[in-house]
């Protein structure tokens, strides 16, 4: 793909880490002699019976429009000259894919009280210049079963399986001993003690690059096949695609694995919206959010983002929140105050934005921050599954967000002492004040997740 000028950034794009994250990679890992896996995609009715429509990339534009109880899909499609991708008349909402932007005079002639926002939809993100998950090389297993990757970056073959790792007490808290420091930092042992159901009965939608459906870590931990979908390939198999040289290969697998390390008895609902290069369209994400709502998700994780606000996505998140679904979004990885969307608009009782800190509660150099940042979690060198039945580590706010999503899933699996709409506020109040450790950021970096105190505060004994 060729670079595109900044003015074209209005087209909805999903971001991988930028130069700051790469500089962090070099500085942080040089002293360790390792090369980490660093990547963050940053970066209709469809009723529950009907399969989703085709991938949104065929539509250069998109819009969310108001509909009434008397409208039909055919009427709305004709009115705006598009294809209905999401149809929620009870919520007064429809999302359309458009092959061209409607003429404003024509829309005004329709006598509409509120003119819809017409937005570019297709991918424009250029993934060139960012390191691939495995630094551009396939892993090579030695006789001991370890995988050695470029410059000493390593992964190991998954072993043990769910019965041991997710036993809820017989194995290591969190499943992977490599993450013990992070789990102690956020109080996960105390959370597990207070939430013995470990997220049982809770569906967490991971809207991402898909997952490795065959990884041992996910066996017994996925929703039924009817509750999964690939919005890129337009089929019911949201399998990670590509290879280790592709920017986003393994991103969704790692994110889903982090959710399960926090809430091991939750069910993952994999919904693929990102291509192997980490890019995706607004309409695919909108359809995925709608799918998650229609198929019973209680938590949605969005470890992705755009530099531009998308009205379509904002309306779909509001729709999900209106159904009592918690939506957690990563803040982005430019290291400055440019919090990406939708994290930047994560307001309300059911939405949260998440940044990253290191194990000393200092802001990660790559993590965005600002007044709109709700909470942080440790997002540096977080171990989890990667395709091929392997495990390795990634860094980014994409890794911090699923810790928060998993924490909410832990709570929602228990009998609550608070109303569901109070979970977000309580999670923030129970989080640790890290302002004294980050004085130069003032009130733009305030809290770090404390899942132990959160669970103790919101669940009945």
Buried (B, 14 or more C-beta within 10 A) or exposed (E): EEEEEEEEBBBBBBBBBBEBBBEBBEEBBEEEEBBBBBBBBBBBBBEEEEEBBBBBBBBBBBBBBBBEEEBEBEEBBEBBBBBBBBBBBEBEBBBBBBEEEBEEEEBEEEEEEEEBBBBBBBBBBBBEEBBBBBBEBEBEBEEEEBBBBBEEBBBBBBEBEBEEBBBBEEBBBBBBEBBBEBBBBBBBBBBBBBBEBBBBEBBBBBBBBBBBBEBBBBEEBBBEEEBBBBBBBBBEBBBBBBBBBBBBBBBBBBBBBBBBBBBBBBBBBBBBBBBBBBBBBBBBBBBBBBBBBBBBBBBBBBBBBBBBBBBBBBBBBBBBBEBBBBBBBBBBBBBBBBBBBBBBBBBBBBBBBBBBBBEEBBBBBBBBBBEBBBBBBBBBBBBBBBBBBBBBBBBBBBBBBBBBBBBBBBBBBBEBBBEBEBBBEBBBEBBBEBBEBBEEBEEBBBBBBBBBBBBBBBBEE
